[in-house]
Amino acid sequence: MSALTKETIDMMEMLPESEQSLINEFVKRVVLAWDPDYTKATPREAADMKRAEEEFARGDTVSHEDIDWD
């Protein structure tokens, strides 16, 4: 979590619940305006996907047999 995100959360938690709900709805509207279909990747998600693709290309994978599914 970034320092800015933590600071924002800390400030929101100081507010009464009714104001927190208002801010939550505002954030939802901003996110939907930015990406109405939830298809855009954040910079962190893009970096994670790039790293995963590079690992896969190098053959750095885990077989299903090596996973304890229980």
PDB file of N, CA, C and O in Angstrom:
ATOM      1  N   MET A   1       0.851  -1.161   0.000  1.00  0.00           N
ATOM      2  CA  MET A   1       0.000   0.000   0.000  1.00  0.00           C
ATOM      3  C   MET A   1       0.900   1.227   0.000  1.00  0.00           C
ATOM      4  O   MET A   1       1.869   1.304   0.756  1.00  0.00           O
ATOM      5  N   SER A   2       0.571   2.169  -0.846  1.00  0.00           N
ATOM      6  CA  SER A   2       1.396   3.372  -0.930  1.00  0.00           C
ATOM      7  C   SER A   2       1.159   4.275   0.276  1.00  0.00           C
ATOM      8  O   SER A   2       0.139   4.162   0.956  1.00  0.00           O
ATOM      9  N   ALA A   3       2.100   5.161   0.533  1.00  0.00           N
ATOM     10  CA  ALA A   3       1.971   6.109   1.648  1.00  0.00           C
ATOM     11  C   ALA A   3       0.760   7.012   1.433  1.00  0.00           C
ATOM     12  O   ALA A   3       0.065   7.359   2.388  1.00  0.00           O
ATOM     13  N   LEU A   4       0.510   7.389   0.194  1.00  0.00           N
ATOM     14  CA  LEU A   4      -0.636   8.248  -0.103  1.00  0.00           C
ATOM     15  C   LEU A   4      -1.949   7.535   0.188  1.00  0.00           C
ATOM     16  O   LEU A   4      -2.870   8.132   0.744  1.00  0.00           O
ATOM     17  N   THR A   5      -2.040   6.275  -0.179  1.00  0.00           N
ATOM     18  CA  THR A   5      -3.244   5.496   0.096  1.00  0.00           C
ATOM     19  C   THR A   5      -3.458   5.362   1.600  1.00  0.00           C
ATOM     20  O   THR A   5      -4.577   5.522   2.087  1.00  0.00           O
ATOM     21  N   LYS A   6      -2.390   5.070   2.333  1.00  0.00           N
ATOM     22  CA  LYS A   6      -2.504   4.942   3.787  1.00  0.00           C
ATOM     23  C   LYS A   6      -2.925   6.269   4.406  1.00  0.00           C
ATOM     24  O   LYS A   6      -3.773   6.293   5.298  1.00  0.00           O
ATOM     25  N   GLU A   7      -2.348   7.358   3.949  1.00  0.00           N
ATOM     26  CA  GLU A   7      -2.718   8.677   4.472  1.00  0.00           C
ATOM     27  C   GLU A   7      -4.201   8.963   4.212  1.00  0.00           C
ATOM     28  O   GLU A   7      -4.901   9.472   5.088  1.00  0.00           O
ATOM     29  N   THR A   8      -4.670   8.638   3.022  1.00  0.00           N
ATOM     30  CA  THR A   8      -6.075   8.852   2.675  1.00  0.00           C
ATOM     31  C   THR A   8      -6.988   8.022   3.557  1.00  0.00           C
ATOM     32  O   THR A   8      -8.007   8.519   4.038  1.00  0.00           O
ATOM     33  N   ILE A   9      -6.635   6.765   3.772  1.00  0.00           N
ATOM     34  CA  ILE A   9      -7.435   5.895   4.632  1.00  0.00           C
ATOM     35  C   ILE A   9      -7.450   6.423   6.058  1.00  0.00           C
ATOM     36  O   ILE A   9      -8.498   6.463   6.704  1.00  0.00           O
ATOM     37  N   ASP A  10      -6.280   6.828   6.546  1.00  0.00           N
ATOM     38  CA  ASP A  10      -6.206   7.368   7.907  1.00  0.00           C
ATOM     39  C   ASP A  10      -7.108   8.587   8.067  1.00  0.00           C
ATOM     40  O   ASP A  10      -7.786   8.726   9.085  1.00  0.00           O
ATOM     41  N   MET A  11      -7.122   9.461   7.083  1.00  0.00           N
ATOM     42  CA  MET A  11      -7.974  10.651   7.149  1.00  0.00           C
ATOM     43  C   MET A  11      -9.444  10.275   7.088  1.00  0.00           C
ATOM     44  O   MET A  11     -10.267  10.835   7.812  1.00  0.00           O
ATOM     45  N   MET A  12      -9.771   9.326   6.223  1.00  0.00           N
ATOM     46  CA  MET A  12     -11.167   8.889   6.113  1.00  0.00           C
ATOM     47  C   MET A  12     -11.666   8.296   7.424  1.00  0.00           C
ATOM     48  O   MET A  12     -12.815   8.515   7.808  1.00  0.00           O
ATOM     49  N   GLU A  13     -10.805   7.544   8.116  1.00  0.00           N
ATOM     50  CA  GLU A  13     -11.211   6.903   9.356  1.00  0.00           C
ATOM     51  C   GLU A  13     -11.491   7.901  10.475  1.00  0.00           C
ATOM     52  O   GLU A  13     -12.131   7.552  11.467  1.00  0.00           O
ATOM     53  N   MET A  14     -11.024   9.127  10.329  1.00  0.00           N
ATOM     54  CA  MET A  14     -11.306  10.156  11.326  1.00  0.00           C
ATOM     55  C   MET A  14     -12.726  10.694  11.189  1.00  0.00           C
ATOM     56  O   MET A  14     -13.260  11.279  12.131  1.00  0.00           O
ATOM     57  N   LEU A  15     -13.332  10.503  10.042  1.00  0.00           N
ATOM     58  CA  LEU A  15     -14.652  11.051   9.764  1.00  0.00           C
ATOM     59  C   LEU A  15     -15.759  10.172  10.328  1.00  0.00           C
ATOM     60  O   LEU A  15     -15.558   8.981  10.565  1.00  0.00           O
ATOM     61  N   PRO A  16     -16.943  10.772  10.543  1.00  0.00           N
ATOM     62  CA  PRO A  16     -18.103   9.961  10.926  1.00  0.00           C
ATOM     63  C   PRO A  16     -18.439   8.980   9.805  1.00  0.00           C
ATOM     64  O   PRO A  16     -18.116   9.223   8.642  1.00  0.00           O
ATOM     65  N   GLU A  17     -19.089   7.873  10.159  1.00  0.00           N
ATOM     66  CA  GLU A  17     -19.403   6.837   9.169  1.00  0.00           C
ATOM     67  C   GLU A  17     -20.202   7.373   7.992  1.00  0.00           C
ATOM     68  O   GLU A  17     -19.993   6.942   6.858  1.00  0.00           O
ATOM     69  N   SER A  18     -21.109   8.302   8.242  1.00  0.00           N
ATOM     70  CA  SER A  18     -21.915   8.840   7.139  1.00  0.00           C
ATOM     71  C   SER A  18     -21.032   9.556   6.116  1.00  0.00           C
ATOM     72  O   SER A  18     -21.285   9.479   4.913  1.00  0.00           O
ATOM     73  N   GLU A  19     -20.010  10.242   6.584  1.00  0.00           N
ATOM     74  CA  GLU A  19     -19.083  10.923   5.668  1.00  0.00           C
ATOM     75  C   GLU A  19     -18.176   9.908   4.972  1.00  0.00           C
ATOM     76  O   GLU A  19     -17.814  10.099   3.811  1.00  0.00           O
ATOM     77  N   GLN A  20     -17.809   8.844   5.663  1.00  0.00           N
ATOM     78  CA  GLN A  20     -17.005   7.795   5.043  1.00  0.00           C
ATOM     79  C   GLN A  20     -17.777   7.160   3.891  1.00  0.00           C
ATOM     80  O   GLN A  20     -17.206   6.862   2.842  1.00  0.00           O
ATOM     81  N   SER A  21     -19.073   6.957   4.093  1.00  0.00           N
ATOM     82  CA  SER A  21     -19.914   6.388   3.036  1.00  0.00           C
ATOM     83  C   SER A  21     -19.968   7.309   1.832  1.00  0.00           C
ATOM     84  O   SER A  21     -19.937   6.844   0.692  1.00  0.00           O
ATOM     85  N   LEU A  22     -20.050   8.598   2.069  1.00  0.00           N
ATOM     86  CA  LEU A  22     -20.076   9.580   0.983  1.00  0.00           C
ATOM     87  C   LEU A  22     -18.780   9.530   0.179  1.00  0.00           C
ATOM     88  O   LEU A  22     -18.805   9.528  -1.051  1.00  0.00           O
ATOM     89  N   ILE A  23     -17.660   9.490   0.874  1.00  0.00           N
ATOM     90  CA  ILE A  23     -16.361   9.429   0.194  1.00  0.00           C
ATOM     91  C   ILE A  23     -16.225   8.120  -0.569  1.00  0.00           C
ATOM     92  O   ILE A  23     -15.692   8.101  -1.679  1.00  0.00           O
ATOM     93  N   ASN A  24     -16.700   7.027   0.014  1.00  0.00           N
ATOM     94  CA  ASN A  24     -16.648   5.735  -0.658  1.00  0.00           C
ATOM     95  C   ASN A  24     -17.430   5.772  -1.969  1.00  0.00           C
ATOM     96  O   ASN A  24     -16.952   5.269  -2.986  1.00  0.00           O
ATOM     97  N   GLU A  25     -18.604   6.352  -1.957  1.00  0.00           N
ATOM     98  CA  GLU A  25     -19.404   6.465  -3.183  1.00  0.00           C
ATOM     99  C   GLU A  25     -18.706   7.353  -4.211  1.00  0.00           C
ATOM    100  O   GLU A  25     -18.750   7.073  -5.409  1.00  0.00           O
ATOM    101  N   PHE A  26     -18.066   8.414  -3.747  1.00  0.00           N
ATOM    102  CA  PHE A  26     -17.325   9.296  -4.652  1.00  0.00           C
ATOM    103  C   PHE A  26     -16.181   8.541  -5.334  1.00  0.00           C
ATOM    104  O   PHE A  26     -15.981   8.656  -6.543  1.00  0.00           O
ATOM    105  N   VAL A  27     -15.438   7.772  -4.544  1.00  0.00           N
ATOM    106  CA  VAL A  27     -14.317   7.003  -5.101  1.00  0.00           C
ATOM    107  C   VAL A  27     -14.833   5.995  -6.116  1.00  0.00           C
ATOM    108  O   VAL A  27     -14.234   5.831  -7.179  1.00  0.00           O
ATOM    109  N   LYS A  28     -15.933   5.316  -5.808  1.00  0.00           N
ATOM    110  CA  LYS A  28     -16.518   4.369  -6.764  1.00  0.00           C
ATOM    111  C   LYS A  28     -16.840   5.061  -8.084  1.00  0.00           C
ATOM    112  O   LYS A  28     -16.559   4.525  -9.156  1.00  0.00           O
ATOM    113  N   ARG A  29     -17.434   6.263  -8.004  1.00  0.00           N
ATOM    114  CA  ARG A  29     -17.793   6.988  -9.234  1.00  0.00           C
ATOM    115  C   ARG A  29     -16.562   7.388 -10.029  1.00  0.00           C
ATOM    116  O   ARG A  29     -16.571   7.333 -11.259  1.00  0.00           O
ATOM    117  N   VAL A  30     -15.505   7.788  -9.337  1.00  0.00           N
ATOM    118  CA  VAL A  30     -14.264   8.166 -10.027  1.00  0.00           C
ATOM    119  C   VAL A  30     -13.662   6.954 -10.725  1.00  0.00           C
ATOM    120  O   VAL A  30     -13.229   7.046 -11.874  1.00  0.00           O
ATOM    121  N   VAL A  31     -13.634   5.812 -10.028  1.00  0.00           N
ATOM    122  CA  VAL A  31     -13.077   4.586 -10.623  1.00  0.00           C
ATOM    123  C   VAL A  31     -13.909   4.167 -11.832  1.00  0.00           C
ATOM    124  O   VAL A  31     -13.356   3.807 -12.871  1.00  0.00           O
ATOM    125  N   LEU A  32     -15.224   4.213 -11.701  1.00  0.00           N
ATOM    126  CA  LEU A  32     -16.084   3.839 -12.833  1.00  0.00           C
ATOM    127  C   LEU A  32     -15.916   4.792 -14.007  1.00  0.00           C
ATOM    128  O   LEU A  32     -15.982   4.363 -15.160  1.00  0.00           O
ATOM    129  N   ALA A  33     -15.701   6.066 -13.741  1.00  0.00           N
ATOM    130  CA  ALA A  33     -15.464   7.019 -14.831  1.00  0.00           C
ATOM    131  C   ALA A  33     -14.130   6.728 -15.511  1.00  0.00           C
ATOM    132  O   ALA A  33     -14.006   6.871 -16.727  1.00  0.00           O
ATOM    133  N   TRP A  34     -13.143   6.324 -14.735  1.00  0.00           N
ATOM    134  CA  TRP A  34     -11.820   6.020 -15.279  1.00  0.00           C
ATOM    135  C   TRP A  34     -11.831   4.712 -16.047  1.00  0.00           C
ATOM    136  O   TRP A  34     -11.178   4.591 -17.083  1.00  0.00           O
ATOM    137  N   ASP A  35     -12.575   3.727 -15.541  1.00  0.00           N
ATOM    138  CA  ASP A  35     -12.572   2.390 -16.143  1.00  0.00           C
ATOM    139  C   ASP A  35     -13.935   1.725 -15.933  1.00  0.00           C
ATOM    140  O   ASP A  35     -14.085   0.894 -15.038  1.00  0.00           O
ATOM    141  N   PRO A  36     -14.921   2.084 -16.747  1.00  0.00           N
ATOM    142  CA  PRO A  36     -16.272   1.582 -16.524  1.00  0.00           C
ATOM    143  C   PRO A  36     -16.422   0.070 -16.641  1.00  0.00           C
ATOM    144  O   PRO A  36     -17.369  -0.492 -16.091  1.00  0.00           O
ATOM    145  N   ASP A  37     -15.531  -0.591 -17.330  1.00  0.00           N
ATOM    146  CA  ASP A  37     -15.624  -2.047 -17.497  1.00  0.00           C
ATOM    147  C   ASP A  37     -14.633  -2.804 -16.612  1.00  0.00           C
ATOM    148  O   ASP A  37     -14.515  -4.026 -16.713  1.00  0.00           O
ATOM    149  N   TYR A  38     -13.927  -2.085 -15.752  1.00  0.00           N
ATOM    150  CA  TYR A  38     -12.907  -2.695 -14.889  1.00  0.00           C
ATOM    151  C   TYR A  38     -11.905  -3.509 -15.702  1.00  0.00           C
ATOM    152  O   TYR A  38     -11.558  -4.629 -15.327  1.00  0.00           O
ATOM    153  N   THR A  39     -11.445  -2.948 -16.804  1.00  0.00           N
ATOM    154  CA  THR A  39     -10.496  -3.664 -17.652  1.00  0.00           C
ATOM    155  C   THR A  39      -9.099  -3.057 -17.636  1.00  0.00           C
ATOM    156  O   THR A  39      -8.151  -3.690 -18.100  1.00  0.00           O
ATOM    157  N   LYS A  40      -8.953  -1.850 -17.116  1.00  0.00           N
ATOM    158  CA  LYS A  40      -7.627  -1.226 -17.075  1.00  0.00           C
ATOM    159  C   LYS A  40      -6.828  -1.779 -15.908  1.00  0.00           C
ATOM    160  O   LYS A  40      -7.373  -2.100 -14.852  1.00  0.00           O
ATOM    161  N   ALA A  41      -5.549  -1.880 -16.119  1.00  0.00           N
ATOM    162  CA  ALA A  41      -4.659  -2.326 -15.053  1.00  0.00           C
ATOM    163  C   ALA A  41      -4.016  -1.102 -14.402  1.00  0.00           C
ATOM    164  O   ALA A  41      -3.645  -0.141 -15.076  1.00  0.00           O
ATOM    165  N   THR A  42      -3.895  -1.161 -13.083  1.00  0.00           N
ATOM    166  CA  THR A  42      -3.164  -0.110 -12.386  1.00  0.00           C
ATOM    167  C   THR A  42      -1.681  -0.290 -12.697  1.00  0.00           C
ATOM    168  O   THR A  42      -1.286  -1.348 -13.185  1.00  0.00           O
ATOM    169  N   PRO A  43      -0.857   0.711 -12.427  1.00  0.00           N
ATOM    170  CA  PRO A  43       0.580   0.534 -12.669  1.00  0.00           C
ATOM    171  C   PRO A  43       1.151  -0.680 -11.931  1.00  0.00           C
ATOM    172  O   PRO A  43       1.999  -1.392 -12.469  1.00  0.00           O
ATOM    173  N   ARG A  44       0.692  -0.912 -10.717  1.00  0.00           N
ATOM    174  CA  ARG A  44       1.189  -2.065  -9.962  1.00  0.00           C
ATOM    175  C   ARG A  44       0.731  -3.372 -10.604  1.00  0.00           C
ATOM    176  O   ARG A  44       1.516  -4.312 -10.721  1.00  0.00           O
ATOM    177  N   GLU A  45      -0.536  -3.439 -11.022  1.00  0.00           N
ATOM    178  CA  GLU A  45      -1.039  -4.644 -11.682  1.00  0.00           C
ATOM    179  C   GLU A  45      -0.293  -4.899 -12.983  1.00  0.00           C
ATOM    180  O   GLU A  45       0.045  -6.041 -13.293  1.00  0.00           O
ATOM    181  N   ALA A  46      -0.033  -3.833 -13.749  1.00  0.00           N
ATOM    182  CA  ALA A  46       0.697  -3.981 -15.016  1.00  0.00           C
ATOM    183  C   ALA A  46       2.097  -4.532 -14.762  1.00  0.00           C
ATOM    184  O   ALA A  46       2.566  -5.399 -15.499  1.00  0.00           O
ATOM    185  N   ALA A  47       2.765  -4.032 -13.722  1.00  0.00           N
ATOM    186  CA  ALA A  47       4.109  -4.520 -13.390  1.00  0.00           C
ATOM    187  C   ALA A  47       4.059  -5.980 -12.962  1.00  0.00           C
ATOM    188  O   ALA A  47       4.920  -6.770 -13.350  1.00  0.00           O
ATOM    189  N   ASP A  48       3.048  -6.348 -12.160  1.00  0.00           N
ATOM    190  CA  ASP A  48       2.898  -7.745 -11.731  1.00  0.00           C
ATOM    191  C   ASP A  48       2.659  -8.665 -12.919  1.00  0.00           C
ATOM    192  O   ASP A  48       3.226  -9.756 -12.984  1.00  0.00           O
ATOM    193  N   MET A  49       1.817  -8.230 -13.865  1.00  0.00           N
ATOM    194  CA  MET A  49       1.539  -9.051 -15.052  1.00  0.00           C
ATOM    195  C   MET A  49       2.777  -9.189 -15.920  1.00  0.00           C
ATOM    196  O   MET A  49       3.039 -10.264 -16.460  1.00  0.00           O
ATOM    197  N   LYS A  50       3.543  -8.112 -16.060  1.00  0.00           N
ATOM    198  CA  LYS A  50       4.759  -8.170 -16.868  1.00  0.00           C
ATOM    199  C   LYS A  50       5.757  -9.146 -16.248  1.00  0.00           C
ATOM    200  O   LYS A  50       6.369  -9.951 -16.950  1.00  0.00           O
ATOM    201  N   ARG A  51       5.915  -9.066 -14.922  1.00  0.00           N
ATOM    202  CA  ARG A  51       6.836  -9.970 -14.232  1.00  0.00           C
ATOM    203  C   ARG A  51       6.384 -11.422 -14.397  1.00  0.00           C
ATOM    204  O   ARG A  51       7.208 -12.305 -14.635  1.00  0.00           O
ATOM    205  N   ALA A  52       5.084 -11.671 -14.273  1.00  0.00           N
ATOM    206  CA  ALA A  52       4.559 -13.028 -14.433  1.00  0.00           C
ATOM    207  C   ALA A  52       4.792 -13.549 -15.847  1.00  0.00           C
ATOM    208  O   ALA A  52       5.151 -14.712 -16.031  1.00  0.00           O
ATOM    209  N   GLU A  53       4.587 -12.692 -16.845  1.00  0.00           N
ATOM    210  CA  GLU A  53       4.822 -13.102 -18.232  1.00  0.00           C
ATOM    211  C   GLU A  53       6.292 -13.427 -18.465  1.00  0.00           C
ATOM    212  O   GLU A  53       6.611 -14.380 -19.175  1.00  0.00           O
ATOM    213  N   GLU A  54       7.193 -12.637 -17.867  1.00  0.00           N
ATOM    214  CA  GLU A  54       8.624 -12.901 -18.009  1.00  0.00           C
ATOM    215  C   GLU A  54       9.005 -14.214 -17.331  1.00  0.00           C
ATOM    216  O   GLU A  54       9.792 -14.990 -17.873  1.00  0.00           O
ATOM    217  N   GLU A  55       8.445 -14.464 -16.140  1.00  0.00           N
ATOM    218  CA  GLU A  55       8.717 -15.725 -15.444  1.00  0.00           C
ATOM    219  C   GLU A  55       8.221 -16.904 -16.263  1.00  0.00           C
ATOM    220  O   GLU A  55       8.917 -17.911 -16.384  1.00  0.00           O
ATOM    221  N   PHE A  56       7.033 -16.791 -16.824  1.00  0.00           N
ATOM    222  CA  PHE A  56       6.469 -17.866 -17.634  1.00  0.00           C
ATOM    223  C   PHE A  56       7.337 -18.116 -18.866  1.00  0.00           C
ATOM    224  O   PHE A  56       7.584 -19.264 -19.233  1.00  0.00           O
ATOM    225  N   ALA A  57       7.800 -17.039 -19.502  1.00  0.00           N
ATOM    226  CA  ALA A  57       8.637 -17.174 -20.698  1.00  0.00           C
ATOM    227  C   ALA A  57       9.949 -17.883 -20.372  1.00  0.00           C
ATOM    228  O   ALA A  57      10.502 -18.590 -21.215  1.00  0.00           O
ATOM    229  N   ARG A  58      10.451 -17.693 -19.143  1.00  0.00           N
ATOM    230  CA  ARG A  58      11.688 -18.370 -18.720  1.00  0.00           C
ATOM    231  C   ARG A  58      11.420 -19.797 -18.245  1.00  0.00           C
ATOM    232  O   ARG A  58      12.356 -20.545 -17.960  1.00  0.00           O
ATOM    233  N   GLY A  59      10.162 -20.168 -18.160  1.00  0.00           N
ATOM    234  CA  GLY A  59       9.824 -21.503 -17.691  1.00  0.00           C
ATOM    235  C   GLY A  59       9.713 -21.596 -16.181  1.00  0.00           C
ATOM    236  O   GLY A  59       9.651 -22.693 -15.626  1.00  0.00           O
ATOM    237  N   ASP A  60       9.687 -20.453 -15.514  1.00  0.00           N
ATOM    238  CA  ASP A  60       9.559 -20.436 -14.050  1.00  0.00           C
ATOM    239  C   ASP A  60       8.098 -20.649 -13.673  1.00  0.00           C
ATOM    240  O   ASP A  60       7.375 -19.699 -13.373  1.00  0.00           O
ATOM    241  N   THR A  61       7.677 -21.912 -13.693  1.00  0.00           N
ATOM    242  CA  THR A  61       6.295 -22.241 -13.353  1.00  0.00           C
ATOM    243  C   THR A  61       6.281 -23.326 -12.281  1.00  0.00           C
ATOM    244  O   THR A  61       7.302 -23.952 -11.996  1.00  0.00           O
ATOM    245  N   VAL A  62       5.117 -23.534 -11.700  1.00  0.00           N
ATOM    246  CA  VAL A  62       4.928 -24.575 -10.696  1.00  0.00           C
ATOM    247  C   VAL A  62       3.919 -25.555 -11.272  1.00  0.00           C
ATOM    248  O   VAL A  62       2.848 -25.162 -11.734  1.00  0.00           O
ATOM    249  N   SER A  63       4.273 -26.832 -11.241  1.00  0.00           N
ATOM    250  CA  SER A  63       3.348 -27.827 -11.780  1.00  0.00           C
ATOM    251  C   SER A  63       2.194 -28.034 -10.816  1.00  0.00           C
ATOM    252  O   SER A  63       2.329 -27.790  -9.617  1.00  0.00           O
ATOM    253  N   HIS A  64       1.078 -28.476 -11.327  1.00  0.00           N
ATOM    254  CA  HIS A  64      -0.094 -28.744 -10.499  1.00  0.00           C
ATOM    255  C   HIS A  64       0.202 -29.824  -9.471  1.00  0.00           C
ATOM    256  O   HIS A  64      -0.355 -29.805  -8.373  1.00  0.00           O
ATOM    257  N   GLU A  65       1.068 -30.761  -9.814  1.00  0.00           N
ATOM    258  CA  GLU A  65       1.416 -31.849  -8.901  1.00  0.00           C
ATOM    259  C   GLU A  65       2.181 -31.339  -7.686  1.00  0.00           C
ATOM    260  O   GLU A  65       2.140 -31.960  -6.624  1.00  0.00           O
ATOM    261  N   ASP A  66       2.875 -30.222  -7.829  1.00  0.00           N
ATOM    262  CA  ASP A  66       3.686 -29.680  -6.730  1.00  0.00           C
ATOM    263  C   ASP A  66       2.859 -28.838  -5.760  1.00  0.00           C
ATOM    264  O   ASP A  66       3.386 -28.381  -4.745  1.00  0.00           O
ATOM    265  N   ILE A  67       1.599 -28.628  -6.046  1.00  0.00           N
ATOM    266  CA  ILE A  67       0.748 -27.795  -5.190  1.00  0.00           C
ATOM    267  C   ILE A  67      -0.070 -28.677  -4.271  1.00  0.00           C
ATOM    268  O   ILE A  67      -0.676 -29.652  -4.715  1.00  0.00           O
ATOM    269  N   ASP A  68      -0.088 -28.341  -2.998  1.00  0.00           N
ATOM    270  CA  ASP A  68      -0.925 -29.049  -2.032  1.00  0.00           C
ATOM    271  C   ASP A  68      -2.304 -28.403  -2.079  1.00  0.00           C
ATOM    272  O   ASP A  68      -2.508 -27.344  -1.486  1.00  0.00           O
ATOM    273  N   TRP A  69      -3.235 -29.013  -2.759  1.00  0.00           N
ATOM    274  CA  TRP A  69      -4.552 -28.447  -2.978  1.00  0.00           C
ATOM    275  C   TRP A  69      -5.478 -28.634  -1.791  1.00  0.00           C
ATOM    276  O   TRP A  69      -6.615 -28.162  -1.813  1.00  0.00           O
ATOM    277  N   ASP A  70      -5.012 -29.314  -0.760  1.00  0.00           N
ATOM    278  CA  ASP A  70      -5.851 -29.519   0.430  1.00  0.00           C
ATOM    279  C   ASP A  70      -5.569 -28.431   1.368  1.00  0.00           C
ATOM    280  O   ASP A  70      -6.154 -28.381   2.450  1.00  0.00           O
TER     281      ASP A  70
END
